[in-house]
């Protein structure tokens, strides 16, 4: 099994989403001995935010790309090739202002490409990244999986939508939530780790 672990928190060892993602990876490795893991730290090595040169490169046939466009598309090509080569994707998702970190958004912007990871050839959208298992490791200060704040959660619903659009529909979510709630913060991570099944 080949595992891709995406880290999007800038908080290093203090990050709960990283710790939860690591726990998922550890359980996957225990269940599938010999598995390989690629850890892609999007905070330390971010993908560039999309500029005009990137968008142009996406929509220009390879044989017509200028040297500038050929250079601009390299990050996207590498990210897509890496994604297609793995079996499992573990995504660390710290909640910032109700949504995902901009570094994770930048990665998504580079992998979501027409005729590479999705197309409309049949008249309706078809995701081309299939047969992948995805785990989301979400960390949040409050409780967003249920109750009055559920409507404010733009992490899981968005990721399920965009990854599903690309063909990745087998998604399992684990949450360490309530990290800023006094009655919950001490056990939030341990409860999330204990709930992991792979």
Backbone torsions as a table, in degrees:
resi	resn	phi	psi	omega
1	UNK	NA	137.8	176.4
2	UNK	-110.1	125.9	-175.3
3	UNK	-116.1	132.3	173.0
4	UNK	-109.0	119.8	179.1
5	UNK	-108.4	112.2	179.3
6	UNK	-96.3	123.3	178.3
7	UNK	-106.6	126.2	179.9
8	UNK	-121.3	-2.6	178.4
9	UNK	-82.4	140.5	176.0
10	UNK	-88.9	6.0	-168.8
11	UNK	-93.8	3.4	175.0
12	UNK	58.7	-135.9	-175.1
13	UNK	-63.1	-21.9	-180.0
14	UNK	-79.7	-9.5	-175.0
15	UNK	-75.9	126.5	177.8
16	UNK	-75.0	-35.3	179.2
17	UNK	-64.8	-35.0	176.8
18	UNK	-68.0	-44.0	179.3
19	UNK	-62.2	-41.2	178.9
20	UNK	-67.9	-41.8	176.9
21	UNK	-62.1	-41.1	177.4
22	UNK	-61.8	-38.6	179.6
23	UNK	-65.2	-38.5	177.1
24	UNK	-64.7	-46.0	179.3
25	UNK	-60.5	-42.9	-179.8
26	UNK	-60.7	-41.7	179.8
27	UNK	-70.1	-35.1	175.9
28	UNK	-63.8	-43.0	179.5
29	UNK	-65.4	-36.8	178.2
30	UNK	-67.3	-36.7	-179.6
31	UNK	-78.4	-23.7	-177.8
32	UNK	-132.6	76.3	-178.8
33	UNK	-54.2	140.6	179.7
34	UNK	90.3	-1.4	179.1
35	UNK	-64.9	147.5	176.6
36	UNK	-104.0	148.5	-177.3
37	UNK	-127.8	129.7	170.3
38	UNK	-108.8	120.1	175.7
39	UNK	-101.9	120.8	-178.6
40	UNK	-112.3	105.0	-179.0
41	UNK	-87.6	101.3	-175.1
42	UNK	-73.7	-17.3	178.0
43	UNK	-81.4	-41.6	179.5
44	UNK	-77.9	-32.6	-179.7
45	UNK	-131.0	72.7	-173.7
46	UNK	-72.0	148.5	169.8
47	UNK	-76.6	146.0	-179.4
48	UNK	-67.7	143.2	172.8
49	UNK	-64.8	146.0	-174.1
50	UNK	-64.2	129.2	172.6
51	UNK	-119.0	175.2	-176.2
52	UNK	-57.2	-37.4	-178.1
53	UNK	-64.1	-34.8	177.9
54	UNK	-68.8	-46.8	-179.1
55	UNK	-61.3	-42.7	177.3
56	UNK	-59.8	-42.2	-177.5
57	UNK	-64.4	-34.5	-179.6
58	UNK	-64.4	-33.9	-173.5
59	UNK	-105.5	11.6	176.7
60	UNK	-108.2	125.2	178.1
61	UNK	-54.2	145.4	-174.3
62	UNK	-52.8	-41.0	-175.7
63	UNK	-72.0	-12.5	-178.5
64	UNK	-107.7	2.4	-178.7
65	UNK	-75.2	134.5	172.7
66	UNK	-70.9	166.5	175.7
67	UNK	-54.9	-36.0	179.0
68	UNK	-65.9	-43.0	179.3
69	UNK	-69.9	-37.1	178.6
70	UNK	-63.3	-36.0	177.8
71	UNK	-72.2	-39.5	-175.3
72	UNK	-66.0	-27.9	-175.4
73	UNK	-89.6	-5.6	-174.6
74	UNK	-60.2	-42.6	-180.0
75	UNK	-60.8	-44.0	-179.9
76	UNK	-64.7	-46.5	179.9
77	UNK	-59.4	-43.0	-178.8
78	UNK	-66.7	-41.4	-179.4
79	UNK	-65.2	-41.5	179.9
80	UNK	-67.7	-42.8	179.0
81	UNK	-61.7	-42.0	179.1
82	UNK	-64.4	-43.9	179.2
83	UNK	-60.9	-45.2	-178.0
84	UNK	-68.3	-23.9	-175.0
85	UNK	-83.9	-13.9	-175.9
86	UNK	-101.0	164.8	179.2
87	UNK	-99.8	-33.4	-174.6
88	UNK	-131.5	140.1	176.4
89	UNK	-122.5	123.3	174.7
90	UNK	-108.6	121.4	-175.1
91	UNK	-116.9	117.7	174.4
92	UNK	-80.2	126.6	-171.8
93	UNK	-129.9	87.2	170.9
94	UNK	-74.5	138.7	178.7
95	UNK	-85.3	124.0	174.4
96	UNK	-122.3	118.4	178.5
97	UNK	51.8	43.6	174.8
98	UNK	77.3	2.4	-176.9
99	UNK	-140.9	-169.0	-176.1
100	UNK	-82.6	160.6	177.3
101	UNK	-68.2	148.9	-176.7
102	UNK	-62.9	-26.0	179.2
103	UNK	-67.8	-36.2	176.8
104	UNK	-70.6	-38.2	176.6
105	UNK	-61.3	-40.0	179.9
106	UNK	-63.1	-41.8	177.0
107	UNK	-59.7	-45.9	179.1
108	UNK	-59.6	-41.9	-179.7
109	UNK	-62.5	-26.4	179.1
110	UNK	-87.0	-23.1	179.9
111	UNK	-94.6	-16.7	-178.9
112	UNK	-88.8	91.0	-176.5
113	UNK	-132.0	130.4	178.4
114	UNK	-58.3	137.0	178.9
115	UNK	70.5	1.8	175.1
116	UNK	-113.8	-50.4	179.7
117	UNK	-120.0	-6.4	172.1
118	UNK	-159.1	159.9	172.5
119	UNK	-153.9	172.1	179.0
120	UNK	-119.3	24.3	-172.1
121	UNK	-60.6	-28.8	179.3
122	UNK	-91.3	7.4	-179.4
123	UNK	94.7	-17.7	175.6
124	UNK	-130.3	157.6	-177.5
125	UNK	-62.2	138.5	175.0
126	UNK	-133.1	124.3	175.4
127	UNK	-76.5	138.9	-175.7
128	UNK	-106.6	-3.0	178.8
129	UNK	-101.9	91.4	-171.3
130	UNK	-113.8	168.5	177.3
131	UNK	60.3	41.1	175.9
132	UNK	-117.3	147.2	171.9
133	UNK	-106.8	130.9	-178.4
134	UNK	-119.9	135.3	172.9
135	UNK	-119.1	130.0	175.1
136	UNK	-103.4	127.4	177.0
137	UNK	-110.2	93.9	-172.9
138	UNK	-99.2	133.7	177.0
139	UNK	-123.8	134.2	-179.2
140	UNK	-148.3	151.8	-179.8
141	UNK	-71.8	-32.6	179.8
142	UNK	-109.5	-170.3	177.4
143	UNK	-101.6	116.6	-177.1
144	UNK	-122.0	-3.3	-179.2
145	UNK	-79.9	-17.1	-178.6
146	UNK	-158.7	172.6	176.1
147	UNK	79.3	-163.0	-170.9
148	UNK	-66.9	-23.8	-177.0
149	UNK	-91.7	-1.8	-178.1
150	UNK	-57.3	-36.5	-178.7
151	UNK	-67.2	-15.4	-179.5
152	UNK	-90.5	-1.9	-177.1
153	UNK	-84.6	108.7	176.7
154	UNK	-113.3	23.2	174.7
155	UNK	-92.0	-71.9	-176.7
156	UNK	-61.0	-48.0	-179.3
157	UNK	-59.1	-41.3	179.7
158	UNK	-65.4	-47.6	-177.5
159	UNK	-64.7	-40.0	176.7
160	UNK	-61.7	-37.1	-179.0
161	UNK	-70.3	-52.6	-174.2
162	UNK	-71.7	-40.6	177.7
163	UNK	-68.0	-38.6	176.6
164	UNK	-62.2	-38.8	177.1
165	UNK	-59.8	-32.9	-179.8
166	UNK	-86.7	-0.5	176.4
167	UNK	108.0	-5.6	-178.2
168	UNK	-95.0	91.8	-174.1
169	UNK	-106.7	-10.8	179.7
170	UNK	-90.6	87.9	-172.0
171	UNK	-123.0	128.9	176.0
172	UNK	-119.0	135.5	-177.4
173	UNK	-113.5	134.9	170.4
174	UNK	-123.0	136.3	-174.5
175	UNK	-125.0	132.0	165.8
176	UNK	-104.7	98.8	-174.6
177	UNK	-124.7	159.7	-174.7
178	UNK	83.6	24.6	-176.2
179	UNK	-68.3	-15.2	176.3
180	UNK	-112.9	9.9	178.7
181	UNK	-97.9	115.7	-173.5
182	UNK	-49.8	-40.1	-176.9
183	UNK	-75.8	-12.4	-173.3
184	UNK	-118.9	-23.0	-167.0
185	UNK	-63.0	-31.4	-176.7
186	UNK	-69.0	-29.3	-175.4
187	UNK	-112.8	1.0	-174.5
188	UNK	-57.8	-47.4	-178.0
189	UNK	-71.1	-45.9	-177.3
190	UNK	-61.7	-38.4	178.2
191	UNK	-65.6	-39.4	178.7
192	UNK	-64.6	-43.2	-179.5
193	UNK	-64.9	-41.4	179.9
194	UNK	-63.8	-26.5	-177.6
195	UNK	-80.8	-9.9	-173.1
196	UNK	-67.8	128.3	172.3
197	UNK	-131.2	132.3	-178.4
198	UNK	-127.6	NA	NA
